[in-house]
């Protein structure tokens, strides 16, 4: 499998705001982000999902709700997932009251793990199974039924104590197209030039904003600095090179934008708690195809 675009687009059915994905026994997917909320249900024994600077080690029955715009990847060892993506436009109708809308913003303002015990207590899995069945069978009115089951599921989340308690949501708004245009422009540039010695001046010139505004807006939207984002992207790309190529660790470091092996080792260990060499030994597969 090649490495996908960092910004994932074109993955939703045109005109319909919900998509259901079922993965196989082993599922790896490189770092990406999108405008939709992503809910990941672990059906297998284990799930290993990176989100921004965090690593989530999930067990069977856990659910991970990923905030729109958060960079995430699925790493080796991840098994049998059901993934539901949906656009927040489903909940922007005029019939939604202010208090209900605030609760909705609080719920999806952060990436959250819902443990298997809570899912079992609230019967969340039944709603997922029902929604998936509607998508698979595609009987008359199945799209309406999928929306109804998603509403039922989210109502259960809203009624689960502790999930919606986030005062920062008062300052959060549904991502505007302008913000995503800005982020898309920056991330596309970083993706195309990550192997180079990128300077902030170059990014600012490309986006046609001042350096100060680029840094401030990027940090406000993503929650991390532009350079943190770039280095994390480089590390994730290097992980795939370690797994699917025979290049030396030094060559991988240089080809992924690092000036020396020490800085590469330091940052790699920061995000993976192990050295590149140990990572390769632990996760190396027989698949040697890598497209860079």
C-alpha positions as CSV (number, residue, x, y, z in Angstrom):
1,X,0.0,0.0,0.0
2,X,1.3,3.5,-0.9
3,X,1.4,6.3,1.6
4,X,-1.8,8.4,1.2
5,X,-2.1,12.1,1.0
6,X,-1.7,13.7,4.4
7,X,-5.0,15.6,3.9
8,X,-7.6,13.0,3.0
9,X,-10.2,14.1,0.5
10,X,-12.7,12.4,-1.9
11,X,-13.3,9.6,0.7
12,X,-17.0,10.5,1.3
13,X,-19.9,9.6,-1.0
14,X,-21.0,12.8,-2.8
15,X,-24.2,14.1,-1.3
16,X,-24.2,11.8,1.7
17,X,-22.5,12.8,5.0
18,X,-21.9,9.3,6.5
19,X,-19.4,6.6,5.5
20,X,-18.9,3.1,7.1
21,X,-15.5,1.3,6.7
22,X,-14.7,-2.3,7.8
23,X,-11.1,-3.2,8.0
24,X,-9.4,-6.6,7.9
25,X,-7.3,-8.6,10.4
26,X,-4.3,-6.3,10.0
27,X,-4.8,-2.6,9.2
28,X,-2.1,0.0,8.7
29,X,-2.8,3.5,7.4
30,X,-0.4,6.4,7.2
31,X,-1.0,9.8,8.9
32,X,-4.0,11.8,7.5
33,X,-6.7,14.2,8.6
34,X,-10.1,15.4,7.3
35,X,-13.1,17.6,8.1
36,X,-15.3,14.7,9.3
37,X,-15.7,13.3,12.8
38,X,-14.2,9.8,12.9
39,X,-15.5,7.1,15.3
40,X,-13.3,4.0,15.5
41,X,-14.8,0.8,17.0
42,X,-12.3,-1.9,17.9
43,X,-13.7,-5.3,17.0
44,X,-10.4,-7.2,17.1
45,X,-8.2,-7.8,20.1
46,X,-6.1,-4.7,19.7
47,X,-5.9,-1.2,18.1
48,X,-2.8,1.1,18.0
49,X,-3.8,4.5,16.8
50,X,-1.7,7.7,16.8
51,X,-3.5,11.0,17.1
52,X,-1.4,14.2,17.0
53,X,1.3,13.7,19.7
54,X,-0.6,10.9,21.5
55,X,-0.6,7.1,21.1
56,X,-3.8,5.2,22.0
57,X,-3.5,1.6,22.9
58,X,-7.0,0.3,22.5
59,X,-8.6,-3.1,23.5
60,X,-11.6,-5.0,22.1
61,X,-14.8,-3.0,22.6
62,X,-13.2,0.4,23.0
63,X,-14.3,3.4,20.9
64,X,-12.1,6.3,19.8
65,X,-13.8,9.5,18.7
66,X,-11.4,11.6,16.7
67,X,-12.0,15.3,16.4
68,X,-12.2,16.9,13.0
69,X,-8.8,18.1,11.8
70,X,-6.7,15.9,14.2
71,X,-3.9,14.1,12.4
72,X,-4.2,10.3,13.0
73,X,-2.7,7.0,11.7
74,X,-3.2,3.3,12.2
75,X,-0.1,1.4,13.1
76,X,1.0,-2.2,12.9
77,X,-0.9,-4.5,15.2
78,X,-4.3,-2.9,14.6
79,X,-7.0,-5.5,14.0
80,X,-10.6,-5.5,12.8
81,X,-12.1,-2.0,13.1
82,X,-15.4,-0.5,12.1
83,X,-14.9,3.1,11.3
84,X,-17.8,5.6,10.9
85,X,-17.1,9.0,9.5
86,X,-19.7,11.8,9.4
87,X,-19.9,15.5,8.7
88,X,-21.1,17.9,11.4
89,X,-23.5,19.4,8.9
90,X,-25.9,16.7,10.0
91,X,-26.5,18.7,13.2
92,X,-26.6,22.3,12.0
93,X,-30.3,22.5,11.4
94,X,-32.4,25.3,12.9
95,X,-34.3,22.9,15.2
96,X,-31.2,22.4,17.3
97,X,-31.5,24.4,20.5
98,X,-28.5,26.4,21.9
99,X,-27.9,24.1,24.9
100,X,-28.1,21.0,22.7
101,X,-25.7,22.5,20.2
102,X,-23.2,23.4,23.0
103,X,-23.3,19.8,24.3
104,X,-22.6,18.6,20.7
105,X,-19.6,21.0,20.4
106,X,-18.3,19.8,23.7
107,X,-18.6,16.2,22.7
108,X,-16.7,16.5,19.5
109,X,-14.2,19.2,20.6
110,X,-11.6,16.7,21.6
111,X,-10.4,13.2,20.7
112,X,-11.9,10.9,23.3
113,X,-11.6,7.2,24.3
114,X,-14.9,5.6,25.3
115,X,-13.9,2.4,27.2
116,X,-15.5,-1.0,26.4
117,X,-17.3,-1.0,29.8
118,X,-19.1,2.2,29.0
119,X,-20.0,1.0,25.4
120,X,-21.4,-2.2,26.9
121,X,-23.4,-0.3,29.6
122,X,-24.9,2.1,27.0
123,X,-25.4,-0.7,24.3
124,X,-23.4,1.5,21.9
125,X,-22.3,-1.5,19.9
126,X,-25.9,-2.3,18.9
127,X,-26.3,1.0,17.2
128,X,-23.1,0.5,15.3
129,X,-24.2,-3.0,14.2
130,X,-27.6,-1.6,13.1
131,X,-26.1,1.3,11.2
132,X,-23.6,-1.0,9.5
133,X,-26.4,-3.4,8.5
134,X,-28.4,-0.6,6.9
135,X,-25.3,0.4,4.8
136,X,-24.6,-3.2,3.8
137,X,-28.2,-4.2,2.9
138,X,-29.1,-0.9,1.2
139,X,-32.9,-1.5,1.3
140,X,-35.3,1.3,0.6
141,X,-34.7,4.3,2.8
142,X,-31.4,3.0,4.1
143,X,-29.7,6.4,4.1
144,X,-32.5,7.8,6.4
145,X,-32.1,4.8,8.6
146,X,-28.3,5.3,8.8
147,X,-28.8,8.9,9.9
148,X,-31.4,7.8,12.5
149,X,-29.1,5.2,13.9
150,X,-26.3,7.7,14.1
151,X,-28.6,10.2,15.9
152,X,-29.5,7.4,18.4
153,X,-25.8,6.6,19.0
154,X,-24.9,10.3,19.6
155,X,-27.9,10.8,22.0
156,X,-26.4,7.9,24.1
157,X,-23.0,9.7,24.1
158,X,-24.6,13.0,25.2
159,X,-26.3,11.1,28.0
160,X,-23.1,9.5,29.2
161,X,-21.7,11.4,32.2
162,X,-18.3,13.0,31.7
163,X,-18.1,12.9,27.9
164,X,-19.4,16.4,27.3
165,X,-17.7,18.2,30.2
166,X,-15.2,20.5,28.4
167,X,-15.3,24.3,29.1
168,X,-13.0,24.9,26.1
169,X,-15.9,24.0,23.8
170,X,-17.3,27.5,24.4
171,X,-14.5,28.8,22.2
172,X,-14.7,26.2,19.5
173,X,-16.6,26.6,16.3
174,X,-17.3,24.2,13.5
175,X,-14.3,24.5,11.2
176,X,-14.9,27.0,8.5
177,X,-13.9,26.5,4.9
178,X,-11.4,29.4,5.2
179,X,-9.6,27.7,8.0
180,X,-9.4,24.4,6.2
181,X,-8.2,26.2,3.0
182,X,-5.4,27.7,5.1
183,X,-4.5,24.4,6.8
184,X,-4.8,22.5,3.5
185,X,-2.4,24.9,1.8
186,X,0.2,24.7,4.6
187,X,0.0,20.9,5.0
188,X,0.1,20.3,1.2
189,X,3.3,22.4,1.0
190,X,4.9,20.5,4.0
191,X,3.9,17.2,2.4
192,X,5.5,18.1,-0.9
193,X,8.7,19.5,0.7
194,X,9.1,17.6,4.0
195,X,12.4,16.0,2.8
196,X,13.9,19.5,2.3
197,X,15.3,21.9,4.9
198,X,12.1,23.9,5.2
199,X,12.2,27.4,6.6
200,X,9.2,29.3,8.0
201,X,9.8,32.1,5.5
202,X,9.2,29.7,2.7
203,X,5.9,28.5,4.1
204,X,4.8,32.1,4.7
205,X,5.7,33.2,1.2
206,X,3.8,30.2,-0.2
207,X,0.7,30.9,1.8
208,X,1.0,34.7,1.3
209,X,0.7,35.4,5.0
210,X,3.1,36.9,7.5
211,X,5.3,34.5,9.5
212,X,3.5,35.7,12.7
213,X,0.1,35.0,11.4
214,X,1.0,31.6,9.9
215,X,2.5,30.5,13.3
216,X,-0.5,31.8,15.3
217,X,-3.3,30.5,13.1
218,X,-1.6,27.1,12.7
219,X,-1.2,26.7,16.5
220,X,-4.7,27.9,17.1
221,X,-6.2,25.4,14.7
222,X,-4.0,22.4,15.2
223,X,-2.9,22.9,18.8
224,X,0.8,22.3,18.0
225,X,3.4,24.4,16.3
226,X,4.1,24.2,12.6
227,X,7.5,22.7,13.1
228,X,6.2,20.2,15.6
229,X,3.6,19.1,13.0
230,X,6.3,18.9,10.3
231,X,8.7,16.8,12.4
232,X,5.9,14.5,13.4
233,X,4.9,14.1,9.8
234,X,8.6,13.3,8.9
235,X,8.7,10.7,11.7
236,X,5.5,9.0,10.5
237,X,6.8,8.9,6.9
238,X,10.1,7.5,8.1
239,X,8.2,4.7,10.0
240,X,6.8,3.5,6.7
241,X,10.3,3.6,5.1
242,X,11.6,1.6,8.0
243,X,8.9,-1.0,7.6
244,X,8.7,-1.2,3.8
245,X,12.2,-0.4,2.5
246,X,15.7,-1.8,2.9
247,X,17.4,1.7,3.2
248,X,19.8,2.3,6.0
249,X,18.6,4.3,9.0
250,X,21.0,7.1,8.1
251,X,19.7,7.3,4.5
252,X,16.1,7.3,5.8
253,X,16.9,10.1,8.2
254,X,18.5,12.3,5.5
255,X,15.8,11.6,2.9
256,X,13.1,12.6,5.4
257,X,14.5,16.0,6.2
258,X,16.8,15.4,9.1
259,X,20.3,16.9,9.0
260,X,21.9,14.3,11.3
261,X,21.2,10.9,12.8
262,X,21.1,12.2,16.4
263,X,18.1,14.6,15.8
264,X,16.3,11.8,13.9
265,X,16.9,9.3,16.7
266,X,15.8,11.8,19.4
267,X,12.6,12.8,17.7
268,X,11.8,9.2,16.7
269,X,12.2,8.0,20.3
270,X,10.0,10.9,21.4
271,X,7.0,9.7,19.4
272,X,7.6,5.9,19.5
273,X,9.4,5.3,22.8
274,X,12.1,3.3,20.9
275,X,14.9,3.9,18.5
276,X,14.4,3.5,14.7
277,X,16.4,0.3,14.8
278,X,14.3,-1.2,17.5
279,X,11.1,-0.1,15.7
280,X,12.3,-1.9,12.5
281,X,13.1,-5.1,14.3
282,X,9.8,-5.1,16.1
283,X,7.5,-4.3,13.2
284,X,9.3,-5.4,10.1
285,X,7.1,-7.3,7.6
286,X,7.8,-9.2,4.4
287,X,6.2,-6.4,2.4
288,X,9.1,-4.3,1.0
289,X,7.2,-2.0,-1.4
290,X,7.5,1.6,-0.4
291,X,6.6,4.6,-2.6
292,X,7.9,7.4,-0.3
